[in-house]
Amino acid sequence: MEEFDLIVIGAGSGLEVANAYAQRGNEVAVVEPGPLGGTCLNRGCIPSKILIHRADIIEEINGSEEFHIDAEVNDIEFSEIIEEVNKEVAEDAEGIERGIENSDNHALYRTKAKFVDEKVLEVDGEEITADKIVIAAGSRPLIPPIDGAEAVDYLTSKEALELEEQPDDMVIVGGGYIALELAHFYDAVGTEVTIIEMAEQLLSRSDRDVSEKITEIASERFDVHLGYAASELGERDDGRIEVTAENEEGNEKSFEADEVLIAAGRVPNTDELQVEETGIETTERGFVKTNEYLETNIDGLYALGDIADNWMFKHSANLEAEYVYKNLVTGNNYKLEQEVMPSAVFSSPQIAAVGKTEQELEESDTDYVSATYPYSDTGMGMALKEEDGFVKVLASEDGEILGCHILGPDASTLIHQVIVAMTSGSGTVDDIKDTVHIHPALNEVVERAFQKL
């Protein structure tokens, strides 16, 4: 059995830990069956955002008439777009792999791993062990129980980023951020998009005002069916896929399309790792439980990223990797006490959030005040002719910022001044209200929401 100083399972954010630990002269094993770089680089945030930028360009050109500019999209080279994006991603992944292979302190196992004992992994028929192990094996698309799904060549988010031919139409099962982002891209390039969502709103976990507005906007753009869950899939002789959806009353709707994308969430890869062989505690949904040091109930075994019971964002995984590395080196001297974790959805319009939603504050009987300010009442909002965008602020009566939610252009950037205030400032409304904002930049919409409060 080969022994290492550290084993890292997963080459996404876990690779940051592996590289830093190896640079200290330690022998580190990295186990990764897929392309190096993890979900974000290969089948998630990076390729999807590159595609979405192209969708944004198309949307802007198509909307130019509103600004009395005669412009149009004459051709969209779908296959070339997909090929270019995946080539860029593959080159990055290959570059990471070359760096690992050229290292004297790394051993790369290009295979799946499974635990066979507390600190023993089986890889390609051999066993490896280490006193310290980082579990960063990520997650995979959740496939809900749908009759006939096993016999249908449906898409997940991975395949939706790799299609070589553009479908004429697509049915998307799910109404979360993955569904909305990919719906934006495919609709922009000319595919007719239908969304089936079992909840009564899209992005149902978002603040209710955001959820209501994005549902309204999406319903004008896509064929949206709320309160329905896909119950059956079937493939016709001509290759088109039939989808049957059912609501709680048993009423059914039928759809058909060239492609069906299942975007119903993600599940951790703990089952594939057989973590039960280690005695590691997991949640009911299969996520690895960790303490404030990101260590599991087994001494020396840490977990981070999608597989851990924290958040499912790349930026949170990077933060967790930083803390895991510090604790590996120091013996658990660094607690991760991050209560504020921002998020963004790169749909059209963009959505960003930090802190609590209004419904969460109500459910916890927290007293709060709120204010909402529209983009359209600012100089730059007028220039953009932005009629839907708004900033919503939630705060305690003594001025502590409890949450902020933004829907509109550049929401993922505008939210950052609020994040800084909540994490590095006083955490009060005054941090934003009393800061001089450039006029007439778009950030004024945030300032004015806080002033209104």
N, C-alpha and C positions, 0 to 999 in steps of 0.2 A: 504494500500500500504506500503510495507516494504522499508525503506530508509537506504542507506549505505553511507559511506564516499567516496567510490570509487566503480565503476563497471568496470570490465575488460571483454570485449567480445573477447574470443579466448584465448586458453591456450598454445600458442607457446611462442614467445618472450614476448607477453603481460603478461605472468605469472611472468616474472622477475619484472615487474612493480608492479604487485599485491602482490608478496611476500615482496618486499622491503617496500611497503606502509603499509602492514599489520604489519610488524616488528616494525613500529613506533606506534603501538597501535590502528591503524585505523580499522574500520569494512569494509571489502572488499568482494564484490561478484564477483565470477568468473563464467562466462557462457560459456560452451563448450559441444557441443553435441557428439563430437568424443573422441577418446583416448587423454589423456592429453600429452602435449609435442609438439603439432602442426604438421604441414606438414613435417617439417625436420625430426623429430624423427620417425614418424609413417609411412609416405608414400613418403618420399623424400630423402634428402641427406644422412641420416644415413643408412637405409637399402640398398639403391642403391650402396653406396660406399663399404659396406661390401660385396655385391655381386660382385662388380667390382674388388675388390682385388682378389677374387677367379678367375675371368676371367684373371687378370694379371698373376697369377701363372700359369694357363693353357697355356697362350700365351708364357710365358718364357720357360716352359718345351718343348713346341712344336717347339720353335726356338733354342733349345740347339744344334742341329746338326751343326748349323753355327759356333759354338765354338768347334767343334770336340768332342762333348759329346753325347754319345748314351743314350738318355732318352726319354721316351714316357709316355703319359697319358693312362693308361689301363682302367680306369673306372671313370665316373663322376656321383656321386649320387645326381642327380638334386633335387629330392624331399627332401632329407635330408638337402641339402644346404638351400633351401627355408624355410623349417621348422625351422632350427636352427636360421636363421636370424630373422624371424618373432617372434620367441620365445624370443630372446634377446630384441627386440624392445618392445614387449608386457610387459615384466618384468619391463623395464624402465618406461613405461607409467603408469603401475600399481603402481610402487613405488612413482611416482610423485602424483598420486591420493591419496594414503594413507597419504602422507605428508599434503596435503590440508585438508583432512577430519579430521586429528588429530589436526588441528590448531583451536584455539579459536577465531581467528580474520578473518577466511575465511568462506564464505558460497558458496558451490559449486552447481551450477545448471547444471545438465547433460542433456541439451536440447538446441534446437535452440532458438534464441531470435529474436524479431522484435521490432522496434520502433513504439510506438503508439502516442507519443508526443515528444516534444523537448528533454526532459531528462527522459523519461519514457519508460521502456522496458516491453514487455509481455513475460513471460517465464512460460510454462506449465499452462497457463490459469490465472496466477496471474501477478500483476504488481509490478515492483520494480523501484526505482529511486535513483539517486545520483546527487550531485552538480557537480561531476567530473566523466567523463566516458572516458575510453580508448577503441577505436575501433581497434581491432587487430584480426579480424575474417578471415584474409587470403584470399586465392584464390582457385580456382578449375580448373580442366582441361577444356580447350576450345574445344567444339565440333562444328566444322564448319558445315554449311548446306550441308549434304550429303544425297541424296535420299536413303531411305530404312534403314538409320542408326538406327532409333527407333525400328526396328524389328530384329536387329542383336545384338548378344551378343559380342560386341567388347570390347577391353581392353583399359583402360587409364593407366597412369603411376602407379596408385595405384594397379590395378589388375595385372599388369605385374610383380610386386614385390611379388605377392602372389600365382602364379600358382602352383598347386600341381603336375601337369604332364608337362613334357617338350614337347613343340610342335616340330614337324618335320620341319615346316617352319612357317615364320611369315612375314606379310607385315606391315611396319611401315609407317604411314601417317604423314609426317613432317620431316624437316631436321635441327632442332635446337639441343640444347644441350641435352635435354631429349632423343630425338630420337637417337643421337649418343652414349650416354652412355649406353642405354639399348640395342642398336644394338651390342655394344662391348660385353656385357655380354652374350647375347643369341647366338651370333656367336661363342664365345669362347667355350660354352658348347656343340656346335654341331648343333644348329638350323640354317637352311638356312634363311638368312635375305634379304628382299627386301625393299628398301626405295623409297618412292614416295614424291617428294618435288616440290612445285610449283615455287620456285625461280630457278635461273640458277646456283646457288652454294649452297652447304651446309654451315651452319653457316653464312648466307649471311650478317649478321650485324657485323661480325668480320672484322678485318683488311683484306683487299683484298688478301694479300699474304698468310695469314693464311687460309682464306676461300678457296682459290685456291688449296693450298697444301692438306688440310684435305679432300677436295672433290676428289682429285686425289687418295689419300691413301684409302679412303672409297670405291671408285669405283673399286679398285682392290680387295677389301675384300668382299663387299656386291654387290647385284644387284641394282644399283642406277639408278633412272629415274628422271631426272631434267626437270623443265618446265611443269610438270604435276600435276594437282590437283585431288584428289579423288572426283568423282561425284556421285557414286552409290555403295551401299553395298547390298549384298544378300546372304542368307544362303542356301546351297544345302541340299539335302535330307540326304547326308552322314555327315552333320555337318560342312563341310568345307565352308569357306567364300569366296565369289567372290567379287573382287574389280574392278570397272571401273574407270579409270582415263582419264582426258581430258586436252589437252593443249589449248593455246589461239586460235589456228587455228581450233579448233574443232576436232582434231585428237584424237582417243581413243586408250587406251591400256587396256587389261584385265589381271587380276592376280587372283590367288586363293591360300589359305593357311589355315593351321589349326587355326591360330589366326591372328587377325588384331589389331594392336596397334595404337590408335590415339594420336599422340604427337604433336599437332599443337599449343601449347601455353597454357596460363592460363588466366582466367578472375577473377576479384575481386568479393567477395561475398556481395557486397553492395545491390544488388537487393533482396537477401534473408533477409537482415536486414531491408529492407524498409526505408533506410536512408532519403528518401524524406519526411517522416513524421517529421523529425527534422529540415528540412530546410538546411541541410548540403550541401555545394556545391561539385559537383563531376565533373570529366572530361567527355569528350564525350565517353570515353571507360568505364566509371563507377567507376574510382578510386577516392578516397576521396582526395580533395584538402587540403593541410596544409600549414601553414606559416613556417618561419624559426625556430619557437619554436615547430613545429609539432602539433600545435593547429589548429582546423578547424575554419570556420567562426562563429561557435557557441562558446561562452565563456565557458571554462571548458570541452569541448569535444576535445579529441586528437585522432590521428590515427597514426598507425605505421605498418610496415611490408608490406606484399603483397597487402593489401587492400588500402594502401596509394599511392599517386602519386609521389613516389621517386624511389626506386630500388626494385628488387625482389630477394634478396639474404638473406640467414640466417644471415650472418655477418653484413649486413646493418640493418636488423631488430633488432639485438642485440644492435647495436649502437644507433638506434632510441629509443629503450626501455630505455637505460641509460639516454638519454636526456629528454624523456617524464617524467621519474621519477624525475629528477632534477627540471624540470619546474613545476611539480605538487607540489613539496615541497617549492620551492622558489618563485612561482608566475611569471614564465617566465623570468628567468635571464640568460638562456643558449640558445644561438642560435646554431643550427646545420648548420655549414657552410662547410660541407664536399664536396669538389668539386672532390676529387679523390676517386673513388670506384672501387676496383679491382674485377676481376671475374676469374673463372676457369671452364674448362670443363674436366671432368674425363673420357675422351674417350681414345682411343689408337691410336696415342700418345696423351698425355695430352696437353691442351692448357690453357694459362693464359694471362691476359691482364690487363693493367692499363692505364688510360688516353685516349687520342684521337686515332682514327684510321686515316690512311693516307687519306681515302676518306672524312672523316669529316673535316680534315684540308684544303683539297682542296675546299670543298663546302663552307667553311667560309672564303676563300681567305687568309688563314694564311700562311705566309712564313715559311718554315721549311727545315731542312736537315734530311737525314735518312742514316742509315747504317744497314747492315744485316751481321750476322756472323753465320756460320754453326757449329753445334755440332762436326762434323767430323774433324774439324781442331783443336780440343783440345785433350789433352792426354786422358781424361776420355771418350770423345766422340769416340776416336779411340778404346778404350778398350771395349766400349759398341757396337761397330760397328754400330753406329747410323748415318744413311745416310740421313734421312729426316729432322731432327731437326734443328731449327735455332732460333736466337734472333734478333728481329728487333727493332731498337730504332728510335724515332722521336723527334727532338729537334728544338728549335728556333735557329736562327743564332748566338745569344749571349749565347747559351748553356743551356737555360731552358729546362728541360725534358718535352716534350709534351705527350709522349706515349711510351709504351713498350709492345711488343707482343712476346710471346714465344710459340713455338710448339716443343714438345719433352719430353723425360723422365724428371720427377720431375719439370715440368714447374710451377705447382702450388706452389712449394716451392721456386724455383729460383726467381720468380717475387718479392718476399718480400723485397729484398734489394732495389729494385727500388721504391716500395711503401714507404719504410721508407725514402728514399731520397726525394721523392716528398712531403711527409707530415710532416716530422720532421727534415729534413736536409735543405740544401740551395735550393734544388729542381733543381740543375744544374747537368750537365754531370760530373763535377769534383767530386761530391759525390761518384760516382761509379769508375770513372777512376783513382782517386788518392788513393783509398782504396786498401790495400794489400789483395789479394785473395790467399787462400791456393792452392798450386799446388800439384798434378794435379786434384784437385776437379772439379766437374762439373760446379761450379759457375764461373769458368774461362770463360765460353762461354758468360756470361753476361758482365764481365769485358772487354773482347776483342771487343764486339760489341760497347761498349762505347768508347774504345780507338780508334777504327776504325773511329768512328764519328768525 
